[in-house]
Amino acid sequence: MREVYLDNSATTPVLPEVAAVMHRIHTGTYGNPSSLHRMGVEAERIKRRARSTLADACNVKETEIYFTSGGTEANNLAVIGVARRLRRRGLHLVTTQVEHASVLYAYRLLEQEGFTLTYLPVGRDGVVSPALVAAAVRPDTLLVSVMHVNNEVGAIQPVAEIGELIKKKNSETLFHVDAVQSFGKLPVQPTLWQADLVTFSAHKLHGPKGVGALYKRQGILMDPLFHGGGQEDGLRPGTENMAGIGGFAEAARLAMASLSAHAADLSKLKKNFSSGILAEIPDTSFNSTEEGAPHILNIAVAGMRGEVLVHALEEEGVYISTGAACHSQRPELSHVLLAMGRKEKEVEAALRFSFSPLNTEEELAYALEKLRVAVLSIRKVTRR
Ligand SMILES: Cc1ncc(COP(=O)(O)O)c(C=O)c1O
């Protein structure tokens, strides 16, 4: 059966070039970077090169990049690490209602530790107003987290404007941006955004799962989540996932080399697919906007449960999702779409198509046709 993978915001396939780098590290240069001998020195060199590739990709210093086990850990480390270490500066924290679970649940934990939280609302387009963020910042606001691209609907937050307003209001307030969904697709510019902490993950850009990174601006103090050896400056102790780190850097290098070409290709795919949906699938509404990220399209087909369509398309080899992958095993409704003012029925109908530069127009035409047929046949059955 033909297979068309359109769930690239959940994860992406590892590119052959990336897998080749990882294989070489697993079987050849497999030393522990902490070892003193030649194998260790070689591993350390690979790590340094990987750090430098990531630093170059977002225009920061090598020493400001810390490898983690993925986006979840980097978000937890940023939020919990800073809050615990700097709590004397202030007990007020700000974030949005549409963050990824790894940010939201880190903040929930901090609420239990005595911090006060402001969860900012978003508009129907999923975007938070920069003025609202600025208004929420108080003299005792320690940290603000706003994601760059939303994983469910692709809304792009105006992080540069937000960063500027936060710092104007309180220069001591730290700014954290989750760039997991944007890195490798849109420019990620911590310095321009005045961001102090930025989260990355490898598996959304054709790198391996289980590896990510945190950008931490030089001089910011934070507590580690784990305790052990002194790896990653003591901020993330534990023997490094060397193949993962090497693979992440290779994936980032390849993504950055074609950043603007890929963004243009993805925009075209999204635009044509959206037009196709408008023309072929009656009673469909869009939860994503044209201004959103080029690789995510979230729609709702009226009167239809998203889950049913996911399985109907799966039967035809087309893989999509109802929203965030991390939520799809849980029955609860998308907190993102609810925050965007969608009604329960509309939330249940949500479908997310997410693209990669590996997808083709022809694949999307196939997916559209399968969606059209599935919607028609389900509507026929339910009308009976
Ligand atoms: C916006 C966002 N942040 C964080 C994460 C977590 O990253 P990881 O899967 O590497 O833990 C994801 C993954 O879906 C995400 O989409």
The ligand as an SDF file (V2000), in Angstrom:
LIG
                    3D

 16 16  0  0  0  0  0  0  0  0999 V2000
    6.2730   22.8300   20.7550 C   0  0  0  0  0  0  0  0  0  0  0  0
    6.8850   21.6070   21.3390 C   0  0  0  0  0  0  0  0  0  0  0  0
    7.6470   21.7240   22.4300 N   0  0  0  0  0  0  0  0  0  0  0  0
    8.2400   20.6560   22.9980 C   0  0  0  0  0  0  0  0  0  0  0  0
    8.0770   19.3890   22.4820 C   0  0  0  0  0  0  0  0  0  0  0  0
    8.7400   18.2310   23.1520 C   0  0  0  0  0  0  0  0  0  0  0  0
    9.8700   17.8230   22.4400 O   0  0  0  0  0  0  0  0  0  0  0  0
   10.4210   16.3290   22.5990 P   0  0  0  0  0  0  0  0  0  0  0  0
    9.4680   15.4440   21.8510 O   0  0  0  0  0  0  0  0  0  0  0  0
   11.7850   16.3800   21.9850 O   0  0  0  0  0  0  0  0  0  0  0  0
   10.4710   16.0240   24.0420 O   0  0  0  0  0  0  0  0  0  0  0  0
    7.2780   19.2140   21.3390 C   0  0  0  0  0  0  0  0  0  0  0  0
    7.0370   17.8610   20.7850 C   0  0  0  0  0  0  0  0  0  0  0  0
    6.0020   17.5620   20.2660 O   0  0  0  0  0  0  0  0  0  0  0  0
    6.6700   20.3570   20.7500 C   0  0  0  0  0  0  0  0  0  0  0  0
    5.9250   20.2500   19.6530 O   0  0  0  0  0  0  0  0  0  0  0  0
  1  2  1  0
  2  3  1  0
  2 15  2  0
  3  4  2  0
  4  5  1  0
  5  6  1  0
  5 12  2  0
  6  7  1  0
  7  8  1  0
  8  9  2  0
  8 10  1  0
  8 11  1  0
 12 13  1  0
 12 15  1  0
 13 14  2  0
 15 16  1  0
M  END
$$$$
